[in-house]
Amino acid sequence: MSRYPLETVSLGSEPLRHLVIYPLGAEVEAALQGGEAEGTA
């Protein structure tokens, strides 16, 4: 059981992997698609 309502997403690959923490119920999928689009431009 979690103390805080959070969800995490691991992005990138070693050695540049990082963890992004979102509040539970946030639009995580939309945020990830927006971030990937910016990274490919």
DOKOLTOR-288923 format. One record per residue (C-alpha): x, z, y; chain; residue number from 0; residue in one letter. Coordinates in steps of 0.25 Angstrom, whole numbers. Example, Ala and Ser with C-alpha at 12.3 -4.5 7.8 and 13.67 -1.06 7.14 Angstrom:
<rs>
<r><X>49</X><Z>31</Z><Y>-18</Y><c>A</c><k>0</k><r>a</r></r>
<r><X>55</X><Z>29</Z><Y>-4</Y><c>A</c><k>1</k><r>s</r></r>
</rs>
This chain:
<rs>
<r><X>0</X><Z>0</Z><Y>0</Y><c>A</c><k>0</k><r>m</r></r>
<r><X>5</X><Z>-4</Z><Y>14</Y><c>A</c><k>1</k><r>s</r></r>
<r><X>5</X><Z>6</Z><Y>25</Y><c>A</c><k>2</k><r>r</r></r>
<r><X>4</X><Z>-6</Z><Y>35</Y><c>A</c><k>3</k><r>y</r></r>
<r><X>-5</X><Z>-18</Z><Y>34</Y><c>A</c><k>4</k><r>p</r></r>
<r><X>7</X><Z>-29</Z><Y>35</Y><c>A</c><k>5</k><r>l</r></r>
<r><X>11</X><Z>-41</Z><Y>27</Y><c>A</c><k>6</k><r>e</r></r>
<r><X>24</X><Z>-48</Z><Y>27</Y><c>A</c><k>7</k><r>t</r></r>
<r><X>30</X><Z>-62</Z><Y>26</Y><c>A</c><k>8</k><r>v</r></r>
<r><X>44</X><Z>-65</Z><Y>22</Y><c>A</c><k>9</k><r>s</r></r>
<r><X>49</X><Z>-77</Z><Y>29</Y><c>A</c><k>10</k><r>l</r></r>
<r><X>62</X><Z>-86</Z><Y>27</Y><c>A</c><k>11</k><r>g</r></r>
<r><X>72</X><Z>-85</Z><Y>17</Y><c>A</c><k>12</k><r>s</r></r>
<r><X>85</X><Z>-77</Z><Y>15</Y><c>A</c><k>13</k><r>e</r></r>
<r><X>93</X><Z>-73</Z><Y>23</Y><c>A</c><k>14</k><r>p</r></r>
<r><X>83</X><Z>-76</Z><Y>34</Y><c>A</c><k>15</k><r>l</r></r>
<r><X>71</X><Z>-70</Z><Y>27</Y><c>A</c><k>16</k><r>r</r></r>
<r><X>62</X><Z>-61</Z><Y>36</Y><c>A</c><k>17</k><r>h</r></r>
<r><X>49</X><Z>-53</Z><Y>35</Y><c>A</c><k>18</k><r>l</r></r>
<r><X>37</X><Z>-55</Z><Y>44</Y><c>A</c><k>19</k><r>v</r></r>
<r><X>27</X><Z>-43</Z><Y>44</Y><c>A</c><k>20</k><r>i</r></r>
<r><X>13</X><Z>-46</Z><Y>48</Y><c>A</c><k>21</k><r>y</r></r>
<r><X>1</X><Z>-37</Z><Y>50</Y><c>A</c><k>22</k><r>p</r></r>
<r><X>-9</X><Z>-38</Z><Y>38</Y><c>A</c><k>23</k><r>l</r></r>
<r><X>-19</X><Z>-49</Z><Y>40</Y><c>A</c><k>24</k><r>g</r></r>
<r><X>-10</X><Z>-57</Z><Y>50</Y><c>A</c><k>25</k><r>a</r></r>
<r><X>-10</X><Z>-72</Z><Y>50</Y><c>A</c><k>26</k><r>e</r></r>
<r><X>2</X><Z>-72</Z><Y>42</Y><c>A</c><k>27</k><r>v</r></r>
<r><X>0</X><Z>-86</Z><Y>36</Y><c>A</c><k>28</k><r>e</r></r>
<r><X>-2</X><Z>-92</Z><Y>50</Y><c>A</c><k>29</k><r>a</r></r>
<r><X>10</X><Z>-85</Z><Y>56</Y><c>A</c><k>30</k><r>a</r></r>
<r><X>19</X><Z>-90</Z><Y>45</Y><c>A</c><k>31</k><r>l</r></r>
<r><X>14</X><Z>-104</Z><Y>47</Y><c>A</c><k>32</k><r>q</r></r>
<r><X>17</X><Z>-103</Z><Y>62</Y><c>A</c><k>33</k><r>g</r></r>
<r><X>31</X><Z>-98</Z><Y>59</Y><c>A</c><k>34</k><r>g</r></r>
<r><X>34</X><Z>-109</Z><Y>49</Y><c>A</c><k>35</k><r>e</r></r>
<r><X>29</X><Z>-120</Z><Y>59</Y><c>A</c><k>36</k><r>a</r></r>
<r><X>38</X><Z>-114</Z><Y>70</Y><c>A</c><k>37</k><r>e</r></r>
<r><X>50</X><Z>-113</Z><Y>61</Y><c>A</c><k>38</k><r>g</r></r>
<r><X>49</X><Z>-128</Z><Y>56</Y><c>A</c><k>39</k><r>t</r></r>
<r><X>48</X><Z>-134</Z><Y>70</Y><c>A</c><k>40</k><r>a</r></r>
</rs>
